[in-house]
Amino acid sequence: MTVSTITEINPAATATAPRAKRSIIDLLAPLNRLAQASANLIAKPAGQFESNGVTYELPRFVFLGPKAGGEPIRVGLFAGLHGDEAEGAYALAQFLTVLDQSPEFATGYCLFVYPVCNPTGFEDNTRHSRRGRDLNREFWNNSKEPEVELLQREIYHHAFHGMVSCHTDDTSHGIYGFVRGATLTQHLLKPALRAAELILPRNYDEIIDGFEARNGIIREGYQGILGAPPGVRPLPFEIILETPQSAPHYQQERALVAALQTILSEYRKFIAYAPNL
């Protein structure tokens, strides 16, 4: 995490100043080192694509928690679909570090983690990819964007039981979330928001991001966002976590880590209880 200092800025000079470039290598280096020494974490890119003659990889980390009997629960964690929302990427890196230190948090899980879903946008610090596309409006719509094609392949191939995407919102004063997919999803998001609310305020507005909301939970959404393939059965749980971009970065990251830990814990309880339903 970078620490900024306050300096005098000439507004005229910053009006046309380019956004500062980010380094994917710097973000991923600690995770790659961790994976080399870890018994639980594997670093294996999900594929490559080209942009303006430069070859990029789509970063992917797989964390296999201690066995709990039966098939591991497969969950996909995604961040950085909008390149100017880096907090989610750093939160996933922090989350993997926490799990490697305390693998029991991931007992029974196989987590597929994609911290930078929009590598060129992350580098350029822009919402869109370098091709000028909002990748989070392209899914399951015959998109030819290579990042989307790679992610769709991952989602289809691994048939996730659940998916969580991390975003930031520059118009929100608090954390909130979207729910889609399986009916139990809202019962996972509710405790996740309570856990995150210990670190960041929650957005209790009745309208958030143009959608009706209740207690920080939205049940609608935009078309073409990252999610399960249309018509897939059984439905996975799908959660989108949104932190307020104006909050300090470290608080956003801590809140997201707390929410993710809670989601894993609550879903494990549901799976254990389900056979008795």
C-alpha contacts under 8 A as a table, 3 or more apart, distances in Angstrom:
res1	aa1	res2	aa2	distance
1	M	90	Y	7.70
1	M	249	H	7.99
1	M	250	Y	7.90
9	I	13	A	7.84
9	I	14	T	7.52
10	N	13	A	5.31
10	N	14	T	6.48
11	P	14	T	5.17
11	P	15	A	6.16
12	A	15	A	5.40
12	A	16	T	7.77
13	A	16	T	6.61
13	A	17	A	6.52
14	T	17	A	4.73
19	R	124	D	6.88
19	R	125	N	6.18
19	R	126	T	7.85
20	A	124	D	7.11
20	A	125	N	6.73
21	K	123	E	5.30
21	K	124	D	5.09
21	K	125	N	6.17
22	R	122	F	6.46
22	R	123	E	4.50
22	R	124	D	6.56
22	R	125	N	6.66
23	S	26	D	5.33
23	S	27	L	6.56
23	S	123	E	5.94
24	I	27	L	5.06
24	I	28	L	6.13
24	I	119	P	7.36
24	I	122	F	7.51
24	I	123	E	6.75
25	I	28	L	5.27
25	I	29	A	5.72
26	D	29	A	5.38
26	D	30	P	7.74
27	L	30	P	7.10
27	L	31	L	7.93
27	L	90	Y	7.36
28	L	31	L	5.21
28	L	32	N	6.08
28	L	93	A	7.79
29	A	32	N	5.13
29	A	33	R	6.22
30	P	33	R	5.15
30	P	34	L	6.08
31	L	34	L	4.88
31	L	35	A	6.06
31	L	43	A	7.91
31	L	93	A	6.74
31	L	96	L	7.89
31	L	97	T	7.62
32	N	35	A	5.07
32	N	36	Q	6.37
32	N	43	A	6.31
33	R	36	Q	5.24
33	R	37	A	6.82
34	L	37	A	5.49
34	L	38	S	5.90
34	L	41	L	7.54
34	L	97	T	7.81
35	A	38	S	4.98
35	A	39	A	7.87
35	A	40	N	7.79
35	A	41	L	5.01
35	A	42	I	5.32
35	A	43	A	6.00
36	Q	42	I	7.70
38	S	41	L	5.52
38	S	42	I	7.76
38	S	100	D	7.15
40	N	63	F	5.52
40	N	64	L	5.26
40	N	65	G	6.52
40	N	100	D	6.86
40	N	103	P	7.71
41	L	61	F	6.87
41	L	62	V	5.75
41	L	63	F	4.55
41	L	64	L	6.64
41	L	100	D	7.22
42	I	61	F	5.58
42	I	62	V	5.09
42	I	63	F	6.42
43	A	59	P	7.92
43	A	60	R	6.23
43	A	61	F	4.59
43	A	62	V	6.53
44	K	59	P	7.10
44	K	60	R	5.51
44	K	61	F	5.95
44	K	62	V	7.54
45	P	48	Q	7.83
45	P	57	E	6.19
45	P	58	L	5.55
45	P	59	P	4.60
45	P	60	R	4.72
45	P	61	F	7.36
46	A	57	E	7.26
46	A	58	L	5.41
46	A	59	P	6.24
46	A	60	R	5.64
46	A	150	L	7.01
46	A	151	L	7.98
46	A	154	E	7.46
47	G	57	E	5.74
47	G	58	L	5.64
47	G	150	L	6.65
48	Q	55	T	6.68
48	Q	56	Y	5.49
48	Q	57	E	4.36
48	Q	58	L	6.15
49	F	55	T	5.70
49	F	56	Y	5.40
49	F	57	E	6.49
49	F	58	L	7.99
49	F	146	P	6.18
49	F	147	E	7.34
50	E	53	G	5.91
50	E	54	V	5.36
50	E	55	T	4.41
50	E	56	Y	5.95
51	S	54	V	5.22
51	S	55	T	6.48
51	S	56	Y	7.39
51	S	120	T	7.91
51	S	130	R	7.45
51	S	131	R	7.89
56	Y	119	P	7.29
57	E	119	P	7.86
58	L	114	Y	7.64
58	L	116	V	7.04
58	L	117	C	6.54
58	L	118	N	7.99
58	L	119	P	7.10
58	L	147	E	7.33
58	L	150	L	7.86
59	P	114	Y	5.89
59	P	115	P	6.76
59	P	116	V	6.33
59	P	117	C	7.56
60	R	112	F	6.86
60	R	113	V	5.57
60	R	114	Y	4.81
60	R	115	P	7.19
61	F	112	F	5.94
61	F	113	V	5.02
61	F	114	Y	6.62
62	V	110	C	6.99
62	V	111	L	5.57
62	V	112	F	4.70
62	V	113	V	6.11
63	F	96	L	7.68
63	F	109	Y	7.97
63	F	110	C	5.77
63	F	111	L	5.04
63	F	112	F	6.65
63	F	113	V	7.82
64	L	106	A	7.52
64	L	109	Y	6.19
64	L	110	C	4.56
64	L	111	L	6.42
65	G	103	P	5.80
65	G	104	E	6.79
65	G	105	F	7.76
65	G	106	A	4.71
65	G	107	T	4.77
65	G	108	G	5.89
65	G	109	Y	5.33
65	G	110	C	6.21
66	P	103	P	6.83
66	P	104	E	6.47
66	P	106	A	6.90
66	P	107	T	4.65
66	P	108	G	5.97
66	P	109	Y	7.59
67	K	72	P	7.37
67	K	107	T	6.03
67	K	108	G	5.07
67	K	109	Y	7.77
68	A	72	P	7.70
68	A	107	T	6.14
68	A	108	G	4.63
69	G	72	P	7.90
69	G	108	G	7.27
71	E	108	G	7.86
72	P	108	G	5.18
72	P	109	Y	5.01
72	P	110	C	5.72
73	I	108	G	6.14
73	I	109	Y	4.59
73	I	110	C	5.81
73	I	111	L	7.95
73	I	160	F	7.88
73	I	161	H	6.40
74	R	109	Y	6.08
74	R	110	C	4.94
74	R	111	L	5.85
74	R	112	F	7.37
74	R	158	H	7.47
74	R	159	A	7.63
74	R	160	F	5.03
74	R	161	H	5.42
74	R	162	G	6.88
75	V	109	Y	7.38
75	V	110	C	6.56
75	V	111	L	5.05
75	V	112	F	6.20
75	V	160	F	5.30
75	V	161	H	5.76
75	V	162	G	4.79
75	V	163	M	5.58
75	V	164	V	7.79
76	G	111	L	5.97
76	G	112	F	4.77
76	G	113	V	5.91
76	G	114	Y	7.65
76	G	155	I	7.87
76	G	160	F	6.36
76	G	162	G	6.43
76	G	163	M	4.72
76	G	164	V	6.38
77	L	92	L	7.81
77	L	111	L	7.25
77	L	112	F	6.19
77	L	113	V	4.75
77	L	114	Y	6.05
77	L	115	P	7.64
77	L	163	M	5.94
77	L	164	V	4.98
77	L	165	S	5.93
77	L	166	C	7.91
78	F	81	L	7.71
78	F	113	V	6.16
78	F	114	Y	4.84
78	F	115	P	5.75
78	F	116	V	7.55
78	F	117	C	6.96
78	F	163	M	7.78
78	F	164	V	6.25
78	F	165	S	4.65
78	F	166	C	6.26
79	A	86	A	7.86
79	A	88	G	5.16
79	A	89	A	5.21
79	A	92	L	7.48
79	A	114	Y	6.39
79	A	115	P	4.83
79	A	116	V	5.74
79	A	117	C	6.17
79	A	165	S	5.78
79	A	166	C	4.99
79	A	167	H	6.68
80	G	83	G	5.37
80	G	84	D	7.62
80	G	85	E	5.98
80	G	86	A	5.97
80	G	88	G	6.42
80	G	89	A	5.74
80	G	115	P	6.21
80	G	116	V	4.62
80	G	117	C	5.15
80	G	118	N	5.77
80	G	119	P	7.81
80	G	122	F	6.78
80	G	166	C	7.57
80	G	167	H	7.35
81	L	85	E	7.88
81	L	116	V	6.84
81	L	117	C	4.84
81	L	118	N	4.96
81	L	127	R	7.93
81	L	135	L	6.44
81	L	136	N	6.39
81	L	167	H	7.97
82	H	85	E	5.66
82	H	118	N	6.50
82	H	121	G	6.76
82	H	122	F	7.43
82	H	126	T	7.10
82	H	127	R	4.43
82	H	128	H	6.15
82	H	129	S	7.85
82	H	134	D	7.28
82	H	135	L	7.36
82	H	136	N	7.46
82	H	167	H	7.70
83	G	86	A	6.61
83	G	118	N	5.86
83	G	119	P	7.21
83	G	120	T	7.37
83	G	121	G	4.04
83	G	122	F	3.88
83	G	123	E	7.31
83	G	124	D	7.28
83	G	125	N	5.38
83	G	126	T	4.99
83	G	127	R	4.73
83	G	128	H	6.49
83	G	129	S	7.21
84	D	121	G	6.92
84	D	122	F	6.22
84	D	125	N	4.56
84	D	126	T	4.72
84	D	127	R	4.98
85	E	88	G	6.70
85	E	89	A	7.91
85	E	122	F	7.89
85	E	125	N	7.96
85	E	127	R	7.43
85	E	167	H	6.32
85	E	168	T	5.76
85	E	245	Q	7.99
86	A	89	A	5.25
86	A	90	Y	6.49
86	A	122	F	7.09
87	E	90	Y	5.26
87	E	91	A	6.04
87	E	167	H	7.70
87	E	168	T	7.26
87	E	249	H	6.30
87	E	252	Q	6.70
87	E	253	E	6.15
88	G	91	A	4.87
88	G	92	L	6.18
88	G	115	P	7.34
88	G	166	C	5.08
88	G	167	H	6.01
88	G	168	T	7.49
88	G	253	E	6.81
88	G	256	L	7.47
89	A	92	L	5.31
89	A	93	A	6.40
89	A	115	P	4.62
89	A	116	V	6.09
89	A	166	C	7.93
90	Y	93	A	5.01
90	Y	94	Q	6.15
90	Y	115	P	7.60
90	Y	253	E	6.75
91	A	94	Q	4.98
91	A	95	F	5.99
91	A	252	Q	7.79
91	A	253	E	4.48
91	A	254	R	7.09
91	A	256	L	6.31
91	A	257	V	6.21
92	L	95	F	4.83
92	L	96	L	6.18
92	L	113	V	7.46
92	L	115	P	6.04
92	L	257	V	7.37
93	A	96	L	5.31
93	A	97	T	6.38
93	A	115	P	7.14
94	Q	97	T	5.04
94	Q	98	V	6.27
94	Q	253	E	7.66
94	Q	257	V	7.36
95	F	98	V	5.09
95	F	99	L	6.21
95	F	257	V	5.57
95	F	260	L	7.98
96	L	99	L	5.02
96	L	100	D	6.09
97	T	100	D	5.17
97	T	101	Q	6.42
98	V	101	Q	5.22
98	V	102	S	6.14
98	V	103	P	7.99
99	L	102	S	4.88
99	L	103	P	4.82
99	L	104	E	7.60
99	L	105	F	6.39
99	L	106	A	6.86
100	D	103	P	5.39
102	S	105	F	6.18
103	P	106	A	5.55
103	P	107	T	6.86
104	E	107	T	4.98
105	F	261	Q	7.14
105	F	264	L	7.71
105	F	265	S	7.48
106	A	109	Y	5.35
106	A	110	C	7.76
106	A	264	L	7.14
108	G	268	R	7.84
114	Y	117	C	6.19
116	V	119	P	5.71
116	V	122	F	7.14
117	C	147	E	6.94
117	C	151	L	7.88
118	N	121	G	5.39
118	N	122	F	6.03
118	N	129	S	6.26
118	N	135	L	7.59
118	N	147	E	6.81
119	P	122	F	5.03
119	P	123	E	6.20
119	P	129	S	7.69
120	T	123	E	5.10
120	T	124	D	6.11
120	T	129	S	5.60
120	T	130	R	5.59
121	G	124	D	5.01
121	G	125	N	5.60
121	G	126	T	4.93
121	G	127	R	6.13
121	G	128	H	5.68
121	G	129	S	4.52
121	G	130	R	6.03
122	F	125	N	5.00
122	F	126	T	6.61
123	E	126	T	7.95
124	D	130	R	7.78
126	T	129	S	7.18
127	R	134	D	6.89
128	H	131	R	7.54
128	H	132	G	5.33
128	H	133	R	5.04
128	H	134	D	4.71
128	H	135	L	6.82
129	S	132	G	5.25
129	S	133	R	5.37
129	S	134	D	6.64
129	S	135	L	7.04
130	R	133	R	7.43
134	D	137	R	5.87
134	D	138	E	7.23
135	L	138	E	5.31
135	L	139	F	7.54
135	L	145	E	7.70
135	L	147	E	7.83
135	L	148	V	6.70
135	L	225	I	7.91
136	N	139	F	6.81
136	N	224	G	6.27
136	N	225	I	4.56
136	N	226	L	5.93
137	R	222	Y	7.43
137	R	223	Q	6.17
137	R	224	G	4.02
137	R	225	I	4.97
137	R	226	L	7.73
138	E	141	N	5.89
138	E	142	N	7.80
138	E	143	S	5.67
138	E	145	E	7.84
138	E	148	V	6.93
138	E	224	G	4.92
138	E	225	I	6.66
138	E	226	L	7.96
139	F	142	N	7.59
139	F	143	S	6.74
139	F	148	V	6.44
139	F	152	Q	7.28
139	F	224	G	4.64
139	F	225	I	5.74
139	F	226	L	5.71
139	F	227	G	7.51
140	W	143	S	7.08
140	W	152	Q	7.55
140	W	224	G	6.58
140	W	229	P	6.54
140	W	230	P	7.41
141	N	224	G	6.76
143	S	148	V	7.00
143	S	149	E	7.16
144	K	148	V	7.51
144	K	149	E	6.81
145	E	148	V	5.40
145	E	149	E	6.29
146	P	149	E	4.98
146	P	150	L	6.14
147	E	150	L	5.22
147	E	151	L	6.24
148	V	151	L	5.12
148	V	152	Q	5.97
149	E	152	Q	5.15
149	E	153	R	6.19
150	L	153	R	5.18
150	L	154	E	6.39
151	L	154	E	5.00
151	L	155	I	6.16
152	Q	155	I	5.07
152	Q	156	Y	6.01
153	R	156	Y	5.21
153	R	157	H	5.87
154	E	157	H	5.21
154	E	158	H	6.02
155	I	158	H	5.62
155	I	159	A	5.97
155	I	160	F	6.67
155	I	227	G	7.95
155	I	228	A	6.70
155	I	229	P	7.79
156	Y	159	A	5.47
156	Y	228	A	7.60
156	Y	229	P	6.98
160	F	163	M	6.74
160	F	236	P	6.56
161	H	235	L	7.72
161	H	236	P	4.69
161	H	237	F	6.67
162	G	236	P	4.71
162	G	237	F	4.52
162	G	238	E	5.83
163	M	227	G	7.26
163	M	236	P	7.13
163	M	237	F	6.22
163	M	238	E	4.86
163	M	239	I	6.35
164	V	238	E	5.90
164	V	239	I	4.78
164	V	240	I	5.70
164	V	241	L	7.35
165	S	239	I	6.39
165	S	240	I	4.74
165	S	241	L	6.19
166	C	240	I	5.99
166	C	241	L	5.00
166	C	242	E	6.27
166	C	256	L	7.66
167	H	240	I	7.22
167	H	241	L	6.02
167	H	242	E	4.80
167	H	243	T	6.50
168	T	241	L	7.94
168	T	242	E	4.90
168	T	243	T	4.62
168	T	244	P	5.71
168	T	245	Q	5.29
169	D	172	S	5.59
169	D	242	E	6.11
169	D	243	T	6.06
169	D	244	P	5.15
169	D	245	Q	5.36
170	D	244	P	6.08
170	D	245	Q	4.85
170	D	246	S	6.51
171	T	209	D	7.64
171	T	244	P	7.29
171	T	245	Q	7.81
172	S	175	I	7.46
172	S	203	N	7.08
172	S	208	I	7.53
172	S	209	D	7.86
172	S	243	T	7.72
172	S	244	P	5.18
172	S	245	Q	7.51
173	H	201	P	7.63
173	H	202	R	7.75
173	H	203	N	6.25
173	H	244	P	5.50
173	H	246	S	7.47
174	G	200	L	6.69
174	G	201	P	4.99
174	G	202	R	4.41
174	G	203	N	4.24
174	G	204	Y	7.98
174	G	243	T	6.44
174	G	244	P	5.21
175	I	193	L	7.52
175	I	196	A	7.73
175	I	197	E	7.53
175	I	200	L	6.70
175	I	201	P	6.33
175	I	202	R	4.63
175	I	203	N	5.55
175	I	216	G	7.29
175	I	241	L	7.49
175	I	242	E	5.62
175	I	243	T	4.48
175	I	244	P	5.84
176	Y	193	L	7.02
176	Y	202	R	6.18
176	Y	203	N	5.84
176	Y	216	G	4.58
176	Y	217	I	6.10
176	Y	241	L	6.23
176	Y	242	E	5.38
176	Y	243	T	6.74
177	G	189	L	7.28
177	G	193	L	7.93
177	G	216	G	6.27
177	G	217	I	5.20
177	G	218	I	6.23
177	G	239	I	6.84
177	G	240	I	5.32
177	G	241	L	4.57
177	G	242	E	5.65
178	F	217	I	5.77
178	F	218	I	4.65
178	F	219	R	5.90
178	F	220	E	7.18
178	F	221	G	7.24
178	F	239	I	5.68
178	F	240	I	4.94
178	F	241	L	6.75
179	V	185	T	6.04
179	V	186	Q	6.07
179	V	189	L	7.46
179	V	217	I	7.11
179	V	218	I	6.32
179	V	219	R	5.37
179	V	220	E	7.61
179	V	237	F	7.81
179	V	238	E	5.89
179	V	239	I	4.90
179	V	240	I	6.66
180	R	183	T	7.92
180	R	185	T	6.81
180	R	219	R	6.62
180	R	220	E	7.71
180	R	237	F	6.54
180	R	238	E	4.93
180	R	239	I	6.42
181	G	185	T	6.97
181	G	235	L	5.44
181	G	236	P	5.68
181	G	237	F	5.02
181	G	238	E	5.46
182	A	185	T	5.64
182	A	234	P	7.98
182	A	235	L	5.09
182	A	236	P	5.47
182	A	237	F	4.77
182	A	238	E	7.36
183	T	186	Q	7.00
183	T	237	F	7.64
184	L	187	H	5.28
184	L	188	L	6.74
184	L	237	F	7.15
185	T	188	L	5.19
185	T	189	L	6.37
185	T	237	F	5.19
185	T	238	E	6.66
185	T	239	I	7.10
186	Q	189	L	4.99
186	Q	190	K	6.05
186	Q	217	I	7.78
187	H	190	K	5.52
187	H	191	P	7.16
188	L	191	P	6.08
188	L	192	A	6.40
188	L	262	T	7.87
188	L	263	I	5.61
188	L	266	E	6.16
188	L	267	Y	6.80
189	L	192	A	4.88
189	L	193	L	6.03
189	L	217	I	7.81
189	L	239	I	7.15
189	L	263	I	7.03
190	K	193	L	5.38
190	K	194	R	6.41
190	K	217	I	7.91
191	P	194	R	4.90
191	P	195	A	6.19
191	P	259	A	7.93
191	P	262	T	6.80
191	P	263	I	7.69
191	P	266	E	7.99
192	A	195	A	5.16
192	A	196	A	6.23
192	A	258	A	7.26
192	A	259	A	4.34
192	A	260	L	7.06
192	A	262	T	5.29
192	A	263	I	5.94
193	L	196	A	4.96
193	L	197	E	5.82
193	L	202	R	7.41
193	L	216	G	7.98
193	L	259	A	6.36
194	R	197	E	5.01
194	R	198	L	6.87
195	A	198	L	5.71
195	A	199	I	7.77
195	A	255	A	7.51
195	A	258	A	5.93
195	A	259	A	5.92
195	A	262	T	7.08
196	A	199	I	5.53
196	A	200	L	6.16
196	A	254	R	7.84
196	A	255	A	4.43
196	A	256	L	6.65
196	A	258	A	5.69
196	A	259	A	5.45
197	E	200	L	4.88
197	E	201	P	5.26
197	E	202	R	5.75
197	E	255	A	7.33
198	L	201	P	7.50
198	L	255	A	7.85
199	I	251	Q	6.39
199	I	254	R	7.16
199	I	255	A	5.67
200	L	247	A	7.97
200	L	251	Q	6.74
200	L	252	Q	7.25
200	L	255	A	6.51
202	R	216	G	6.52
203	N	208	I	7.96
203	N	215	N	7.33
203	N	216	G	5.34
204	Y	213	A	7.72
204	Y	214	R	6.86
204	Y	215	N	5.01
204	Y	216	G	5.12
205	D	208	I	6.23
205	D	213	A	6.86
205	D	214	R	7.53
205	D	215	N	7.56
205	D	216	G	7.14
206	E	212	E	5.82
206	E	213	A	5.03
206	E	214	R	6.14
206	E	215	N	8.00
207	I	210	G	5.90
207	I	211	F	5.36
207	I	212	E	4.68
207	I	213	A	5.51
208	I	211	F	5.34
208	I	212	E	6.46
208	I	213	A	6.18
208	I	218	I	7.90
211	F	218	I	6.78
211	F	220	E	6.84
211	F	221	G	7.65
212	E	218	I	6.37
212	E	219	R	7.92
212	E	220	E	7.90
213	A	216	G	5.87
213	A	217	I	5.33
213	A	218	I	4.71
213	A	219	R	7.46
214	R	217	I	5.26
214	R	218	I	6.76
218	I	221	G	7.64
222	Y	225	I	6.27
227	G	238	E	6.91
228	A	232	V	6.94
228	A	235	L	7.90
228	A	236	P	7.29
228	A	238	E	7.96
229	P	232	V	5.72
232	V	235	L	6.16
233	R	236	P	7.97
241	L	256	L	7.56
243	T	247	A	7.96
243	T	252	Q	6.10
243	T	256	L	7.87
244	P	247	A	5.71
244	P	252	Q	7.53
245	Q	248	P	7.84
245	Q	249	H	7.91
245	Q	252	Q	7.97
247	A	251	Q	6.81
247	A	252	Q	6.62
248	P	251	Q	5.43
248	P	252	Q	6.51
249	H	252	Q	5.15
249	H	253	E	6.23
250	Y	253	E	5.10
250	Y	254	R	6.12
251	Q	254	R	5.08
251	Q	255	A	6.00
252	Q	255	A	5.15
252	Q	256	L	6.18
253	E	256	L	5.20
253	E	257	V	6.20
254	R	257	V	5.12
254	R	258	A	6.17
255	A	258	A	5.13
255	A	259	A	6.17
256	L	259	A	5.01
256	L	260	L	6.10
257	V	260	L	5.13
257	V	261	Q	6.17
258	A	261	Q	5.25
258	A	262	T	6.25
259	A	262	T	5.13
259	A	263	I	6.22
260	L	263	I	5.10
260	L	264	L	6.36
261	Q	264	L	5.35
261	Q	265	S	6.26
262	T	265	S	5.04
262	T	266	E	5.99
263	I	266	E	5.22
263	I	267	Y	6.00
264	L	267	Y	5.32
264	L	268	R	6.13
265	S	268	R	5.27
265	S	269	K	6.46
266	E	269	K	5.14
266	E	270	F	6.37
267	Y	270	F	4.93
267	Y	271	I	6.22
268	R	271	I	5.16
268	R	272	A	6.22
269	K	272	A	5.12
269	K	273	Y	6.14
270	F	273	Y	5.05
270	F	274	A	5.82
271	I	274	A	5.14
271	I	275	P	7.54
272	A	275	P	6.90
273	Y	276	N	5.71
273	Y	277	L	7.03
274	A	277	L	5.28
